[in-house]
Amino acid sequence: MHPRTQIKIKMPSMEHINARMERVLDETCRALPYGGDHEVRAFIARKLADAALIGHTLLGELGIVARKALADYQHGRHFEPS
């Protein structure tokens, strides 16, 4: 490789990342009554956004984050410590 050759890394656009997060949120909440209420969807969406900010943007990664967030929510671990 020539020393001046630049390596270009293609990063997904924010639109693609947002679309992935929406897809994962919908898939995760699909089994909930009425697709989940606002509170649970907002909790999972916050966890997905936090994960995306640190670079976890693949569907598989986001799916893991969403399922863990749902499990945390269902077990009462969605309240912020005082």
Contacts in CASP RR format, 6 or more apart in sequence:
PFRMAT RR
TARGET T0000
AUTHOR 0000-0000-0000
METHOD contacts of the structure
MODEL  1
MHPRTQIKIKMPSMEHINARMERVLDETCRALPYGGDHEVRAFIARKLAD
AALIGHTLLGELGIVARKALADYQHGRHFEPS
12 20 0 8 1.000
12 57 0 8 1.000
17 52 0 8 1.000
17 57 0 8 1.000
20 57 0 8 1.000
20 58 0 8 1.000
20 59 0 8 1.000
20 62 0 8 1.000
21 45 0 8 1.000
21 48 0 8 1.000
21 49 0 8 1.000
21 52 0 8 1.000
21 62 0 8 1.000
23 59 0 8 1.000
24 48 0 8 1.000
24 59 0 8 1.000
24 60 0 8 1.000
24 62 0 8 1.000
24 63 0 8 1.000
24 65 0 8 1.000
24 66 0 8 1.000
25 41 0 8 1.000
25 44 0 8 1.000
25 45 0 8 1.000
25 48 0 8 1.000
25 66 0 8 1.000
26 35 0 8 1.000
27 63 0 8 1.000
27 66 0 8 1.000
28 44 0 8 1.000
28 63 0 8 1.000
28 66 0 8 1.000
28 67 0 8 1.000
28 69 0 8 1.000
28 70 0 8 1.000
29 35 0 8 1.000
29 36 0 8 1.000
29 40 0 8 1.000
29 41 0 8 1.000
29 44 0 8 1.000
29 70 0 8 1.000
32 40 0 8 1.000
35 41 0 8 1.000
40 70 0 8 1.000
40 73 0 8 1.000
40 78 0 8 1.000
43 69 0 8 1.000
43 73 0 8 1.000
43 78 0 8 1.000
44 66 0 8 1.000
44 69 0 8 1.000
44 70 0 8 1.000
44 73 0 8 1.000
47 65 0 8 1.000
47 66 0 8 1.000
47 68 0 8 1.000
47 69 0 8 1.000
48 62 0 8 1.000
48 65 0 8 1.000
48 66 0 8 1.000
48 69 0 8 1.000
51 61 0 8 1.000
51 62 0 8 1.000
51 65 0 8 1.000
52 62 0 8 1.000
56 62 0 8 1.000
56 65 0 8 1.000
72 78 0 8 1.000
END
